[in-house]
Amino acid sequence: MPDTGKPRKRHPALNLRVSFFLPMWRRIATVAVITLWCVIEILYGNPWWALLAAGIGVYAGYVLFFDFDIEGEGASDE
């Protein structure tokens, strides 16, 4: 696939860069709930579900805290 210089569109289900997550408390609550889900799965002895929850939590934590940018807002440095 040739590189056109445009950023690739993300699948909407994986797109956490939406205005709903602008308040910091929503980002913290989202990651906290996913972390709680992971802990519950570990306590109930479901390592594969815990691994899945941990993966989702790591992705959500990275996107919501380190790479959070509403699409189109921060792209123009003119």
N, C-alpha and C positions, 0 to 999 in steps of 0.2 A: 504494500500500500504506500503510495507516494506521500511525502510530507508536504502538506499545503501551507504550513505555518499557522493554521488556525487550531485552537485547542479543541480536543475531541469532546463531543457531547457525552455527558454521563447518563447512565440509565436513571430514570426518575426515582426508582426505589433506593438507589445508593446515594442520592444527592441529599446531603445534610446541610448544604449551604443555602438555606432558605431564611426568609425574614422571621419565621416563627422562633428561631433560635437566637435572635438578637439579644434578648435579656440573658445575662450571665446565669441567673438562677435556673433557667430552663436547660441550659447546657450541663450545669452541674447535676441537676436532678436526673437528666437522661443517663448520664454516665453512672451515677450512683445506683439507679434502678437496674441497669445492665450488670453492674458489679454485684449487686445483691442477688440477681438471678444466677450468676456464676457461682456464688457461695452456696446458695440453696442447692444447686445441682451437685456440687461437691459433697455436701452434707448428706444428700440422699443417695450417694454412690453412683452417680451417672457421669462418668468422666468424659464421655463424648459430647454430651450436651453442655457440660461445663467448658469444654474446649471451644465449642461453638460460641457460647456466650462470651468467653474471654476474647475470642477473635473479633466478635462484633464490638465488644467494649473497647478493645485497643483501637480499632478503626474509628469508632465514634469519638473516642478521646482525642485521637490525633486530629481528626477533621474539625471537631468543635473547639479545640483549645489551641492548636498549633497552626492550622491551615484554614482557619475560618475566614471566608471572604464571600460576601454576597456576590453572585455572578453579575458582572458588569460594574460593580462599585469599585473600585481600587484598580481597575484595569486601565483607566485613563490618567496618565501623568502629564497631560498637556497643560 
